[in-house]
Structure formats: structure tokens, C-alpha cells
């Protein structure tokens, strides 16, 4: 029997349309504490549109989104980041002219507190804060096994390593909810296995291995994963939501989803 979880993020009857075409049609779902929730469906089903609404890139015409009991519908992405929602993108969005270290450090600047005078003179509290943030960045780089690439320009890194950098940048924001939009797209089997391992380790937390980085030490409260690799989804997800043409057609455990006739017809394919 599935364990009851406290709801951390709630999507209630979300409606989003572009030129009369519905990207999301009354979609509702809950993401619970200590849960990996997968969102699957064929291309054009509305998966990325859903993530874009949750983190403020899209403004739904109807419906509401709640995070930790607070209504966040139509809130700006930067405000949502500070509340504890971070994401990766289906298409890599990095500063390709900067190093791995600088890309991840750029995310940490959102969390910095120093005032203008401290920042300009670079001493006292500002300097101590900078050192603390750089320590966190180094621990994220170590966790994602990117130490040899820490000073390399991101634009020349292999595709799979760039996806790791993007994951590291999201982790640097210390999210309570992590939105992952096809984190394994375009990867080979070995790269997918590495990312799946990282996701599980991020979710569970690493304890005293990374004492200065709460997101690595304690884990993430909830992960929402959009992914096409059904083997990975069935292995790591606690629950799965299935979208088709902007509608939610099913929700349940991996075992329930893989035997659901409507899901098999719309997405998984009929057995021969």
C-alpha cells in the first residue's frame, strides 16, 4: 500500500492555451514530501508546459498552483527560485563561454546577502560569504564527478557533461522542489545510468559526506521528473502522472501505470 505523503506542491485544474490550442486542459496533480513524481506522455502532451507554469515561465489562463500551502500561480521565476523551486531544461541553458565552476557559482549569487558597500569593497562579511558559497560549489562539482572539468569552458564540454553542469547549477539554488525536464535526453546508456544515480543520491541525501551543502547533505524534499526513458521512470519514480494532448489520463504507481489500458494505448504501445 502506498505511503501517504504530505503535499508539498499542488497543481489545481490548470488551463493553458496558445491560439486556441490547449497545452494543458484542467490538469491537476500533487507532489508529496519525499517523493519522486514522474510526468510522462508523448511529444506535445504538455509536460514541459506544465513545468513552465510551475516555475513561472508560463502564466496559465485558469487554475492555481500552491507551494507549501502558498499560492504561487503567476509568480515571477526569480521569486519562485528564492522560495525553493529550481529546474533544469530540456534544451541546455548554460553560459557557454564560462567555466563549469563559474556557471554553478552564477546560481549561488541569487542566494547572496551582502549589501552594496560590502560587495564593492570585498571585505568582511562579503568575503566570508563568497568563500562559503565557493565551498558549496566545489562540493557540488565533487558530487557530480566533474572535478577535472571545473575550469574548462562549458561550451567545449561533451553534451552529457553539459547536462551535469546544468544539474549542478540547479542544485546550487538549494531547491526544496527540483524540476527535471528530460535530464537524460540525448545520452548514451552509461550517461543515463550516471544521471539516474545522481538523481537518487540527491533525493536521499549524502549525510556528513557534504556537511557544508544542505541540499547534498539532507536531500531534496520532492523531485518532479519529465523523462521519456520508461526504464528509468519505472525504476526510480514513486508515482507517475501521464499526460496526453494536454489532459491527465492516468496517475498511479509504476506498476499501475504500466498495466493501465489507456496509457498503453496512448503512450507505452500495445504488446505484440
C-alpha positions in Angstrom: 0.0 0.0 0.0 1.3 3.4 -1.0 2.6 5.6 1.9 0.5 8.8 2.5 2.7 11.9 1.9 2.2 15.5 2.9 1.5 17.6 -0.2 4.4 20.0 -1.0 3.3 21.2 -4.4 -0.3 21.2 -5.7 -1.5 22.0 -9.2 -5.2 22.5 -9.4 -7.2 22.4 -12.7 -4.5 24.2 -14.7 -5.6 25.6 -18.1 -3.0 26.9 -20.7 -3.7 27.6 -24.3 -1.9 29.1 -27.3 -4.0 30.5 -30.1 -7.0 28.3 -29.1 -4.9 25.1 -28.8 -4.8 23.7 -25.3 -1.4 22.8 -24.0 -2.9 22.0 -20.6 -6.6 21.2 -20.1 -7.7 21.1 -16.4 -4.5 19.3 -15.3 -4.4 18.6 -11.5 -1.6 16.8 -9.6 0.1 16.8 -6.2 3.8 16.3 -5.5 4.4 15.0 -2.0 7.1 15.2 0.5 9.9 12.7 0.0 8.6 11.7 -3.4 9.9 11.4 -7.0 6.9 12.2 -9.2 7.4 11.4 -12.9 5.4 13.1 -15.6 5.3 11.2 -18.9 3.5 11.3 -22.2 4.1 11.5 -25.9 5.7 14.6 -27.6 3.3 17.5 -27.3 1.5 16.2 -24.3 2.1 19.3 -22.2 4.9 18.0 -20.0 7.3 21.0 -20.4 4.4 23.4 -20.5 3.4 22.1 -17.0 7.0 22.7 -15.7 7.0 26.1 -17.3 3.8 27.0 -15.4 5.1 25.7 -12.1 8.3 27.8 -12.2 6.7 30.9 -13.7 7.8 30.9 -17.3 4.2 30.5 -18.5 1.1 32.2 -17.0 -1.9 29.8 -17.1 -5.2 31.3 -18.1 -7.1 29.3 -15.4 -6.3 27.2 -12.3 -3.9 27.6 -9.4 -0.6 26.3 -8.2 0.3 26.1 -4.5 3.7 25.5 -2.9 4.0 24.7 0.8 0.4 25.9 1.2 1.1 29.3 -0.5 -0.5 30.3 -3.8 2.3 30.8 -6.4 0.3 31.0 -9.6 1.8 33.6 -12.0 4.6 34.4 -9.6 7.9 35.5 -11.3 10.6 32.8 -11.8 13.1 34.7 -9.6 10.7 34.8 -6.7 9.9 31.1 -7.1 13.7 30.4 -7.1 14.0 32.1 -3.8 11.0 30.2 -2.4 12.8 26.9 -3.3 11.8 25.8 -6.8 14.6 25.1 -9.3 14.8 23.3 -12.6 16.8 22.0 -15.5 15.8 22.5 -19.1 15.1 20.1 -22.0 17.4 22.2 -24.1 20.6 23.1 -22.3 20.6 26.7 -21.0 24.1 27.5 -19.8 26.7 30.3 -20.1 28.7 28.5 -22.7 31.6 31.0 -22.5 32.1 30.4 -18.8 33.7 27.6 -16.9 31.9 24.8 -15.1 32.8 26.4 -11.8 31.6 29.9 -12.9 28.3 28.5 -14.3 27.5 26.9 -10.9 28.7 29.9 -9.0 26.4 32.2 -11.0 23.4 30.4 -9.5 24.8 30.9 -6.0 24.7 34.7 -6.5 20.9 34.5 -6.2 21.4 33.4 -2.6 24.0 36.0 -1.6 23.0 38.6 1.0 25.9 41.1 1.1 25.0 44.8 0.7 26.4 47.1 -2.0 29.2 48.5 0.2 30.4 45.2 1.4 30.2 43.8 -2.2 32.1 46.7 -3.7 34.9 46.8 -1.1 35.0 43.0 -0.9 36.0 42.5 2.7 34.4 41.4 6.0 31.1 39.7 5.7 31.1 39.8 1.9 34.4 38.0 1.6 33.4 35.3 4.2 30.1 34.8 2.3 31.9 34.4 -1.0 34.2 31.8 0.5 31.3 29.9 1.9 29.4 29.9 -1.4 32.5 28.7 -3.3 32.9 25.8 -0.8 29.3 24.7 -1.7 30.1 25.0 -5.4 33.2 22.8 -5.0 31.2 20.2 -3.1 28.6 20.1 -5.9 31.3 19.7 -8.5 32.8 16.8 -6.5 29.4 15.2 -6.0 28.7 15.2 -9.8 32.2 13.9 -10.5 33.2 17.0 -12.6 36.5 18.0 -10.8 38.6 17.5 -14.0 36.2 19.9 -15.9 35.8 22.6 -13.2 38.0 25.2 -15.0 37.0 24.1 -18.6 34.7 26.3 -20.7 31.3 24.7 -20.7 30.8 25.3 -24.5 33.6 22.7 -25.3 32.4 20.0 -22.9 30.7 16.9 -24.2 26.9 17.0 -24.2 26.4 14.6 -21.3 28.8 16.7 -19.2 27.0 19.9 -20.0 23.8 18.2 -18.7 25.6 17.6 -15.4 26.7 21.2 -15.2 23.0 22.3 -15.6 22.0 19.8 -12.9 24.8 21.3 -10.7 23.5 24.8 -11.3 20.0 23.8 -10.2 21.4 22.2 -7.1 23.3 25.3 -6.3 20.0 27.1 -5.8 19.2 24.7 -2.8 15.7 23.8 -4.0 13.0 22.2 -2.0 11.4 21.1 -5.2 13.6 20.1 -8.2 12.0 20.1 -11.7 14.0 18.0 -14.1 13.0 18.3 -17.8 14.3 15.3 -19.7 17.7 15.2 -17.9 18.7 12.2 -19.9 17.7 13.3 -23.4 20.4 12.5 -26.0 22.6 10.5 -23.6 24.0 7.0 -24.1 23.3 4.2 -21.6 26.3 4.8 -19.4 25.5 8.6 -19.1 21.8 7.8 -18.3 22.9 5.4 -15.5 25.1 8.1 -14.1 22.3 10.7 -14.1 19.8 8.2 -12.6 22.3 7.5 -9.8 22.8 11.3 -9.2 19.0 11.8 -9.0 18.6 9.1 -6.4 21.6 10.3 -4.4 20.3 13.9 -4.5 16.9 12.8 -3.4 18.1 10.6 -0.5 20.9 13.0 0.7 24.5 12.1 1.4 24.7 13.0 5.1 28.1 14.0 6.5 29.9 13.4 3.2 28.9 17.0 2.2 28.4 18.8 5.6 28.6 22.4 4.2 26.0 21.8 1.5 22.4 21.2 2.9 21.0 20.2 -0.5 23.5 17.4 -0.8 23.6 16.6 2.9 19.9 16.4 3.6 18.5 15.7 0.2 15.6 17.3 -1.7 12.1 17.3 -0.4 10.5 16.5 -3.8 11.5 15.9 -7.4 9.3 16.2 -10.5 10.8 14.3 -13.4 9.8 14.6 -17.0 11.5 11.8 -18.9 11.0 9.6 -22.0 13.1 6.6 -20.9 10.5 4.4 -19.4 13.0 2.0 -17.9 14.4 4.8 -15.8 11.0 6.2 -14.9 9.7 2.8 -13.7 12.9 2.2 -11.7 13.1 5.5 -9.8 9.6 7.1 -9.6 7.3 6.7 -6.7 4.3 7.8 -8.7 3.7 8.6 -12.3 1.3 11.1 -14.0 0.5 10.6 -17.6 -0.5 13.4 -20.0 -1.9 13.2 -23.5 -2.8 16.2 -25.6 -2.8 18.4 -22.5 -5.0 16.2 -20.4 -4.1 14.0 -17.5 -5.2 10.5 -18.5 -3.8 8.4 -15.6 -2.0 8.6 -12.3 -0.6 5.9 -10.1 2.4 3.8 -9.1 4.7 2.4 -11.8 3.0 -1.0 -11.6 -0.4 0.6 -12.0 0.7 2.8 -14.9 2.4 0.0 -16.9 -0.8 -2.1 -16.9 -3.2 0.8 -17.5 -5.0 0.2 -20.9 -5.4 3.9 -21.7 -1.7 4.6 -21.0 -0.7 1.6 -23.1 -2.8 2.8 -26.0 -1.7 6.4 -25.8 1.9 6.1 -25.0 3.5 2.8 -24.0 2.3 0.9 -27.0 0.4 -2.3 -27.4 2.2 -5.5 -26.7 2.7 -7.5 -29.9 
